[in-house]
Amino acid sequence: MVPVSALAHVGHNPFLSVPVMIGGAFLLSVCSQADAFIAQAFLAQFSTGAIVAFLVFGPMLDLKNTLMLVPVLRGRLVALLVAMAAGTCLVIGLWLNLQGAA
């Protein structure tokens, strides 16, 4: 549904590609085995850091798991868990992108 040119424009931006792929991993809610095949489809459009962030964040948290955590844990703890996982993956992905650009 998204044009390849727009996807490539976002994917080659070292700062924008990582949060986009983290958001995609969160929304897709697929298992960790399927994440690898989905990431392989994005290899030409997205940077290495974005692909790694997608592969690391997807198995940790997704929309389905977050919705299951909310009734069991306090909302603040769930938000902290999501923020810490996303922040860590963001930093690692950005670091990989900037290392590759140097």
PyRosetta script that sets phi, psi and omega in degrees:
from pyrosetta import init, pose_from_sequence

init()
pose = pose_from_sequence("MVPVSALAHVGHNPFLSVPVMIGGAFLLSVCSQADAFIAQAFLAQFSTGAIVAFLVFGPMLDLKNTLMLVPVLRGRLVALLVAMAAGTCLVIGLWLNLQGAA")
pose.set_psi(1, -20.8)
pose.set_omega(1, 178.7)
pose.set_phi(2, -100.6)
pose.set_psi(2, 131.0)
pose.set_omega(2, 179.0)
pose.set_phi(3, -61.0)
pose.set_psi(3, 145.1)
pose.set_omega(3, -178.3)
pose.set_phi(4, -62.1)
pose.set_psi(4, -35.3)
pose.set_omega(4, -179.8)
pose.set_phi(5, -64.6)
pose.set_psi(5, -40.6)
pose.set_omega(5, 177.8)
pose.set_phi(6, -68.0)
pose.set_psi(6, -39.2)
pose.set_omega(6, 178.7)
pose.set_phi(7, -65.2)
pose.set_psi(7, -41.3)
pose.set_omega(7, 178.4)
pose.set_phi(8, -67.0)
pose.set_psi(8, -37.3)
pose.set_omega(8, 178.4)
pose.set_phi(9, -62.2)
pose.set_psi(9, -45.4)
pose.set_omega(9, 178.7)
pose.set_phi(10, -70.1)
pose.set_psi(10, -41.3)
pose.set_omega(10, -175.3)
pose.set_phi(11, -66.9)
pose.set_psi(11, -28.6)
pose.set_omega(11, -179.5)
pose.set_phi(12, -90.4)
pose.set_psi(12, -3.6)
pose.set_omega(12, 174.0)
pose.set_phi(13, -82.0)
pose.set_psi(13, 117.0)
pose.set_omega(13, -174.3)
pose.set_phi(14, -65.6)
pose.set_psi(14, -23.7)
pose.set_omega(14, -178.3)
pose.set_phi(15, -94.4)
pose.set_psi(15, -29.0)
pose.set_omega(15, -177.0)
pose.set_phi(16, -91.0)
pose.set_psi(16, -27.3)
pose.set_omega(16, -174.7)
pose.set_phi(17, -66.6)
pose.set_psi(17, -36.9)
pose.set_omega(17, -176.6)
pose.set_phi(18, -66.7)
pose.set_psi(18, -51.6)
pose.set_omega(18, 178.7)
pose.set_phi(19, -63.6)
pose.set_psi(19, -30.7)
pose.set_omega(19, 178.3)
pose.set_phi(20, -65.9)
pose.set_psi(20, -42.8)
pose.set_omega(20, -180.0)
pose.set_phi(21, -72.4)
pose.set_psi(21, -32.7)
pose.set_omega(21, 175.0)
pose.set_phi(22, -64.9)
pose.set_psi(22, -43.9)
pose.set_omega(22, 176.7)
pose.set_phi(23, -62.8)
pose.set_psi(23, -38.8)
pose.set_omega(23, 177.4)
pose.set_phi(24, -64.4)
pose.set_psi(24, -41.6)
pose.set_omega(24, 178.1)
pose.set_phi(25, -63.9)
pose.set_psi(25, -37.7)
pose.set_omega(25, 179.8)
pose.set_phi(26, -67.0)
pose.set_psi(26, -41.6)
pose.set_omega(26, -176.2)
pose.set_phi(27, -79.6)
pose.set_psi(27, -30.5)
pose.set_omega(27, -175.9)
pose.set_phi(28, -67.6)
pose.set_psi(28, -39.6)
pose.set_omega(28, 178.9)
pose.set_phi(29, 54.8)
pose.set_psi(29, 49.7)
pose.set_omega(29, 176.1)
pose.set_phi(30, -107.7)
pose.set_psi(30, 163.5)
pose.set_omega(30, -177.6)
pose.set_phi(31, -71.9)
pose.set_psi(31, 165.6)
pose.set_omega(31, -175.5)
pose.set_phi(32, -67.2)
pose.set_psi(32, -25.8)
pose.set_omega(32, 177.4)
pose.set_phi(33, -71.9)
pose.set_psi(33, -36.2)
pose.set_omega(33, 179.3)
pose.set_phi(34, -76.5)
pose.set_psi(34, -25.6)
pose.set_omega(34, 178.3)
pose.set_phi(35, -56.2)
pose.set_psi(35, -39.0)
pose.set_omega(35, -178.0)
pose.set_phi(36, -64.1)
pose.set_psi(36, -40.1)
pose.set_omega(36, 179.7)
pose.set_phi(37, -70.7)
pose.set_psi(37, -36.2)
pose.set_omega(37, 177.2)
pose.set_phi(38, -68.2)
pose.set_psi(38, -42.7)
pose.set_omega(38, 178.7)
pose.set_phi(39, -63.0)
pose.set_psi(39, -36.7)
pose.set_omega(39, 179.0)
pose.set_phi(40, -62.1)
pose.set_psi(40, -34.2)
pose.set_omega(40, 178.8)
pose.set_phi(41, -68.0)
pose.set_psi(41, -23.9)
pose.set_omega(41, -178.4)
pose.set_phi(42, -97.3)
pose.set_psi(42, 3.5)
pose.set_omega(42, -176.2)
pose.set_phi(43, -58.2)
pose.set_psi(43, -36.8)
pose.set_omega(43, -177.8)
pose.set_phi(44, -76.8)
pose.set_psi(44, -25.9)
pose.set_omega(44, -175.3)
pose.set_phi(45, -96.3)
pose.set_psi(45, -27.1)
pose.set_omega(45, -173.0)
pose.set_phi(46, -117.4)
pose.set_psi(46, 157.0)
pose.set_omega(46, -178.7)
pose.set_phi(47, -74.5)
pose.set_psi(47, 166.2)
pose.set_omega(47, -179.4)
pose.set_phi(48, -62.8)
pose.set_psi(48, -42.1)
pose.set_omega(48, 179.5)
pose.set_phi(49, -61.8)
pose.set_psi(49, -38.1)
pose.set_omega(49, 178.9)
pose.set_phi(50, -67.9)
pose.set_psi(50, -39.9)
pose.set_omega(50, 179.1)
pose.set_phi(51, -65.9)
pose.set_psi(51, -43.0)
pose.set_omega(51, 179.0)
pose.set_phi(52, -64.0)
pose.set_psi(52, -42.6)
pose.set_omega(52, 178.0)
pose.set_phi(53, -61.3)
pose.set_psi(53, -39.9)
pose.set_omega(53, 177.1)
pose.set_phi(54, -62.0)
pose.set_psi(54, -45.5)
pose.set_omega(54, -177.4)
pose.set_phi(55, -70.7)
pose.set_psi(55, -28.7)
pose.set_omega(55, -179.6)
pose.set_phi(56, -85.2)
pose.set_psi(56, -43.2)
pose.set_omega(56, -175.4)
pose.set_phi(57, -74.4)
pose.set_psi(57, -38.1)
pose.set_omega(57, -176.5)
pose.set_phi(58, -53.7)
pose.set_psi(58, -50.1)
pose.set_omega(58, 179.1)
pose.set_phi(59, -71.1)
pose.set_psi(59, -21.8)
pose.set_omega(59, -179.7)
pose.set_phi(60, -76.4)
pose.set_psi(60, -51.1)
pose.set_omega(60, -175.3)
pose.set_phi(61, -143.4)
pose.set_psi(61, 144.4)
pose.set_omega(61, 170.9)
pose.set_phi(62, -150.5)
pose.set_psi(62, 177.2)
pose.set_omega(62, -175.5)
pose.set_phi(63, -59.9)
pose.set_psi(63, -44.5)
pose.set_omega(63, -178.5)
pose.set_phi(64, -61.5)
pose.set_psi(64, -47.6)
pose.set_omega(64, 179.9)
pose.set_phi(65, -65.8)
pose.set_psi(65, -38.5)
pose.set_omega(65, 178.9)
pose.set_phi(66, -63.5)
pose.set_psi(66, -41.7)
pose.set_omega(66, 178.1)
pose.set_phi(67, -65.7)
pose.set_psi(67, -29.1)
pose.set_omega(67, 176.2)
pose.set_phi(68, -77.8)
pose.set_psi(68, -27.5)
pose.set_omega(68, 179.1)
pose.set_phi(69, -75.5)
pose.set_psi(69, -30.3)
pose.set_omega(69, -173.1)
pose.set_phi(70, -59.1)
pose.set_psi(70, -45.0)
pose.set_omega(70, -179.8)
pose.set_phi(71, -70.7)
pose.set_psi(71, -22.9)
pose.set_omega(71, -175.1)
pose.set_phi(72, -90.2)
pose.set_psi(72, -42.1)
pose.set_omega(72, -178.0)
pose.set_phi(73, -106.8)
pose.set_psi(73, 163.4)
pose.set_omega(73, 175.8)
pose.set_phi(74, -66.9)
pose.set_psi(74, 147.5)
pose.set_omega(74, -179.1)
pose.set_phi(75, -58.4)
pose.set_psi(75, -36.7)
pose.set_omega(75, -179.5)
pose.set_phi(76, -66.4)
pose.set_psi(76, -37.9)
pose.set_omega(76, 178.4)
pose.set_phi(77, -68.4)
pose.set_psi(77, -40.6)
pose.set_omega(77, 177.1)
pose.set_phi(78, -63.1)
pose.set_psi(78, -43.8)
pose.set_omega(78, 178.5)
pose.set_phi(79, -62.5)
pose.set_psi(79, -39.9)
pose.set_omega(79, 178.3)
pose.set_phi(80, -65.7)
pose.set_psi(80, -41.3)
pose.set_omega(80, 178.4)
pose.set_phi(81, -62.2)
pose.set_psi(81, -46.3)
pose.set_omega(81, 178.6)
pose.set_phi(82, -63.6)
pose.set_psi(82, -44.6)
pose.set_omega(82, -178.6)
pose.set_phi(83, -64.4)
pose.set_psi(83, -40.5)
pose.set_omega(83, -179.1)
pose.set_phi(84, -69.4)
pose.set_psi(84, -42.1)
pose.set_omega(84, 179.1)
pose.set_phi(85, -66.0)
pose.set_psi(85, -45.1)
pose.set_omega(85, -179.9)
pose.set_phi(86, -66.3)
pose.set_psi(86, -41.1)
pose.set_omega(86, 179.4)
pose.set_phi(87, -63.6)
pose.set_psi(87, -42.2)
pose.set_omega(87, 178.7)
pose.set_phi(88, -64.5)
pose.set_psi(88, -45.7)
pose.set_omega(88, 178.9)
pose.set_phi(89, -65.5)
pose.set_psi(89, -35.9)
pose.set_omega(89, 178.2)
pose.set_phi(90, -64.0)
pose.set_psi(90, -46.5)
pose.set_omega(90, -179.7)
pose.set_phi(91, -63.8)
pose.set_psi(91, -44.3)
pose.set_omega(91, 179.7)
pose.set_phi(92, -64.1)
pose.set_psi(92, -44.6)
pose.set_omega(92, 179.6)
pose.set_phi(93, -63.3)
pose.set_psi(93, -43.7)
pose.set_omega(93, 178.2)
pose.set_phi(94, -65.3)
pose.set_psi(94, -40.0)
pose.set_omega(94, 179.2)
pose.set_phi(95, -62.0)
pose.set_psi(95, -44.6)
pose.set_omega(95, 178.5)
pose.set_phi(96, -63.1)
pose.set_psi(96, -40.5)
pose.set_omega(96, 178.8)
pose.set_phi(97, -64.3)
pose.set_psi(97, -42.5)
pose.set_omega(97, -177.9)
pose.set_phi(98, -73.1)
pose.set_psi(98, -30.5)
pose.set_omega(98, 175.3)
pose.set_phi(99, -67.9)
pose.set_psi(99, -37.2)
pose.set_omega(99, 179.3)
pose.set_phi(100, -72.7)
pose.set_psi(100, -28.1)
pose.set_omega(100, -178.8)
pose.set_phi(101, -78.2)
pose.set_psi(101, -22.4)
pose.set_omega(101, -177.1)
pose.set_phi(102, -78.4)
pose.dump_pdb("model.pdb")
